[in-house]
Amino acid sequence: MGLRLWEKFRQGGAGFFPSGSRGRILLDRALMALIFIQKRGLKEFLIKLADRGYLPKQFITRSIIIFQMDMLSQETHIPLSLDAEEGIKGEFICPMDNLAELQVFTSTYRRRNADLLLFVYANSMNDKNKMHLRKVRVNGRKIKDNGYTSFAFKPIPSSGKKLISFELKSTGTPAAAVLYNPELHFNELKIQVNNRIGGSIKVKALAKLRDQSLYGLWIIKNEPSREEMPKLRQESLAWSYRPRISIITPVFNTDPKWLDLAIKSVINQTYDNWDLCIADGCSTRKGVKNILESYARKDGRIKVKFLSENKGIGGNSNEALSLATGDFVLFLDHDDELAFFALHELVKLLNQYPDTDLIYSDEDKITANGHRTSPTFKPDWSPDFFLSVNYIIHITAIRKMLMDKVGGFPSGYDGAQDYALFLKITEHTGKIRHIPRILYHWRTIRESSASFFEAKPYAYDAGRRSLLDAMSRRGIEVEDISMGPFKYSYRITYSLKGTPDIGIIIPTKDRIGLLRNCLESIFTKTTYPHYHIILVDNRSERPETLKYYELLKNNPRVKILNYAKPFNFSAINNYAAKHADSEYLLFLNNDIEVISKEWLATMLSFAQRRDVGAVGAKLCYPDDTIQHAGVILGIDGVAGHSHKRYSRKSLGYLGRIQLVQNVSAVTAACMMMRKDVFDEVRGFSEDFEIACGDVDLCLKIRQKGYLIVYNPYAELYHHESASRGFEDAPEKRDRFAREKMYMKEKWGDILTADPYYNPNLTLHKEDFSIRV
């Protein structure tokens, strides 16, 4: 209903409020708010307002899942009756305070069931002295059939890290049942049935929290507490591989307060095999030398080198590097902090993947008063994203032998010395891994680039020179490297190799207005001249269509094919590709309209790279909001479009709307690739008649080892679904559901582990919001 209302407004509202007017903007926002409320409820809307600062956070209470035992398959589960006498017992360690709800997966077979009673206790389920905490009664009509029945109660303020037990039983007959598996056993959840311990049920525990940002909730739910430090220390002592980590810190005139906190963040690490290598560039600020000398005397792992002059960030870092004796080196700025479990997570990963050469993590910012903000949840290694911005910056650890091989920090790149180093390192190894946890806190003080871009105005030029030098070392010809959409971001314009022909494949049926608009925009706005168009007509019926085709036959750029079978998007494109003799193919919808004149050339510049399998574009709705900026796997169970409905000019999360990057898939509404790649993966799978075929194709391409590139400099409008309508008819919905199910069967866990989308971000929306 909301989507139709929105479309009706877009078609009829322009007459009352011209596009861009204040009234139109306000009405747009009001309607989008109504649609949001309709889909997600008023409470979610109020939470969103609070997160954006429009409402005080203390008035918002959130429920978040803090404990979950949710088996993947129900096939091996059996209904277990919750009879009045026995019922079922369970116990688990509650991760945090304010436990306020248990959800139990239940099933019913009758129209009316007896009520269910849930008792919540402190201590073990069989402890005679266990303390009664809560009692909840759920009406029989509210018990879910093959769903989670909710038992909500007043929050238990001191439930964190405590053993919580529960009993669930029926008040009579007919009794509902829980789905029970007698064969599954989990240490996290103990179950007792008929006085015998064993088996498992599906349970979720939720806590209610007030006055917390989404990030604050994420921290509580995902990070270890200080009380867990002894446990982490014991865990690390048992590892078979315990490499030394040398922490490199160049110092110059640091505020002693921040320097002290930086050093303490190293001393407080739960992993103990480290050394801290500090080079002071002849600091003149009072207190700096005293702090360094004091810590060096107290802890033999802290090594300090006092220089006779300030050699700059790169030079000072190399002096600190000369003190390192570790297997890996890690970089810590003199005013930042490490999470106390940072080294623990690094070495934990190295025990899993001992051949890793470079490791980076997620990071956040920390204010002068210690408040943590602005979490940066990064993708796994994305080489094209890295060439657009140094997104891996903190925390980064590199194998010492590799550092020695490249000669440490290259000179002459102060302000971008880490970028210059990482570019060199990544030319020598592909063994790069990402830890999706916040391990580094970047201090936001005025002289720090975490706070103000202008703090280091020379850094942009140093970064650009480091990229130019990297392209030269790699033998890659570029036309230019220019500033990207924000400071310290870059755009590399690659040189074209020759003038290859591009076959633009456009499936179409009637709707000549759409097709004419598409073709005219290509003819009048495309600067790259070496292309031709392959129109694939699929059973057009209208006389004006045939008349328009007659006109097109006079255009030497246009070739018309007839596809007389029922509509199948994948089959139509495969058919056209067989009739194409071009080295490059571009699949294009007939409801596309060109915006940027360079679109074809810039897509070709990436498709020519041998490591690239497919290239996608930035597609916008006619109202200048994003329709497609790359595809995220796992959204809506299969895939969704990144940043949908963001402003066309918005940077998006980490600038990702406007930056070249690698993604798992792009839409075939505008997708370019070499024909040999298309043939290698045997084209589109024709089992996907309408939906998912492009995602499936991209996954096949990635399976062969190629990269998929999202290119925001190829901008086009997409009048989405204008030609075939929305998926709202029953038969269309059924077909769409079948194709989604087939994707899940075919690709399985790959759909829930997109390497270019951080697991700490939600799969319920396309806005890169935090998953809590």
C-alpha positions, 0 to 999 in steps of 0.5 A: 500500500505504501509503495503504491501511495508513493508512486501515486504521489510522484505522478500527481504531486508535481502539479501542486508542489514543484520538484525542489520546492520546500513544500515538495521536500516536506511532503516527500519526508512526511510520506516517507515517514508514513511508509516507514511507520506502516512497515516497521511501526511507530516505535521503530520510527521514534527510535530512528528519530532518537538516533538522529538526535531529534528526540532525547534518547532517555525517552526511548526504551529498546529491546535487544536480543542478548542470548539466542539458541536458534537451530538452523533446521526444524526437520529434526525437532519434535513437538514436546507437550508442555503438560501441567505437571512436568513442563520443561526447565532450562538455564543459561548465563545471561549476558547483561542486565535488564533481562526483560523477555524470553521467547520460546519457539512453540507449536499448537494443533488446536484452536484453543490451548490452555494458558502457559506459565513461565517462571524465572529464577536466579541460580540453577534450575535444580537448586532448592534455594533458587530465588524466584524472580518473575512469573508470566502467564500467556493466554492460550490464544496468543501461543504461536503455532510454529513461531516464537511465543513472547513472555515479557516481564519487568526488567531484572536489573542485576541479571548480567553475567548471572545464571538464570533458570526458567520453567515453562508449563501448561495450566491444563489441557489441551497443552501447547508444545515446544519444538524439541530436539533430544539429540542436540546439546549445547553448553550455553543452554541446559534443558531438563525434561522429565528429570533428565538433562539433555536436548535443546529448544529454540529460545531467545532472551531480550533485554530492555535498555534506556538512554543508549545509542545503537552503538552503545547497545552494540558495545554492550552486546558484542564486546567483552567486559573488563571482568572477562579480562582474566578469562581472556588472559588464560585463553591466550596462554593456551594457544600453540602459536604466541607470536610477539607483536611489536607496537610502533608509536612515533611521538612528537610533542604529544599532550602528556595526557593522551600519551599516557592513555595510549601507553596504558592501553598497551600495558592493559592488553590481555595478550602479553607477548608484545613490545612497545617501540617508541621513537620520540622526535626530539619533543620540546613539550613539557612532561613527554620525556618524563612519561616515556622514561618512567614507563620504560623503567617500569616495564622492560617491554617498553623501548624508547629511542630519543632522537636528536631531531624530528624526522617526521611521521615516516622517519620517526616511525622507521626509528621506532621500527628499528627497535622491533623484535616481533613477528608482526608490527602494529601501528599505534598513534601517540594519542590514540588507544587500543581496545584491551582485547586488540592483541588477543583478537589478532593472535586468535586470528593468527592461530586460525590462519597462521600464513596471514601477512596483513591484518586490519580491524574495525575502529571507532573514534574516542572523544576527549572525555572518553566517549566512543562514537562513529564506529567504522565497520569495514568490508573485507579486503576490497582492493578497488575500495582501498585505491579509492580511500585508505579504509583499512588504516586502523588497526593494522598489523603486518608481518615483520619480514614483509616490512623489512622486505619493502624497507619500512615506511617510504620517505616523502609521504608524511600525512599519508605514510601509512597509505604509501606503506600499505600500497607497497605491502599489498603488492607483495601479498594477497594474504590479507584478513579483516577482523570485524571488531572494534580494536582501535579508538581514534582520538578526536582532538583538534590536532588529530585528523580524526577530528578535522580534515584540515589538521593535515592539509598536506596529506591529500597530496602525499596520498595522491603521489603514493597512488601515482607511484603505486600505479607506476610500480604496477605498470598500470597506465592512468590518465589521472588521479584526482580528489574523490568526493571528500578529502583523502579519497581519490579517483583513479581514471584508468587509460583505455586500451585501444578502441574495442567495440561494445555490444549494448544488449537491450531486451524490450517489449512495446513501451516505445516511450521508454525505449525511445528515451533510453536510446536517445539518451545513449545516442546524445550523451555517450562520448565513447563512440565504439558501440552498437545496440542489440535490441531483443524484441520479445513479442511486441504487439503494438503497431507503433512499436513496429513503426519505430523499429522500421525507423531504427533499421536505418540506424547503423548502430542498431541491430534488432533480434526477435525472441518469440518465446515467453519472457525469460530475462536470463534466456533473452540475454543469453540469446542476444549474447550468442548473436553478439560479435563484440569483445565487450557486452553491456546488459541494459534495461529499456527503462534506463536513461543516461546521466553522465556522458563518460558512463560507457568509457569509465565502465570499459576502463574497469572491464578491460582489467583482467582481474575484473569480471563485471562492472556495475553503475550507479542507478538513480530513481527519477527523483534523484535518489539511489536505486542501485549502488551495488548489491549486498548479499543477505538483505531480505534473505537473498540480496538487496541494493546498497543505499536504496533511496539515499540522495544521489549526491549523498556520500553514504556509509564510508562514502560508498555511494560515491567511491569505486569499490568491489561488491559481491554483485551488481544489477543487470539493469546496467552491467558490463563484462568481457564476452570471454568472461560471460562465456566462461561462466556459461551466461545467465542461468535460465532457471531465473526468469525475472529475479536473482539472475544477475546476482547468480551470474555475479556469484558465478563470476566471483567463483572463478576468481574475478572481482565485481566493481561498482563504478559510481562515475557511470550514472544513469536513471532507472525508471524501475519496473516501469516496463513490467510493473511491480511484483504485486500480482499473485503469480509474480509473487509466487515466481519471485518467491520460487526464484529466491528459494532456488537462490538459497538452495544453490548458494546457501551460506554464501548469501549470509556472508557477504565479504564486502558487507560487515557482519555488524551491519543489519540485513533487515535494511539497506542503510548500513545501520548497526545490527544489535 
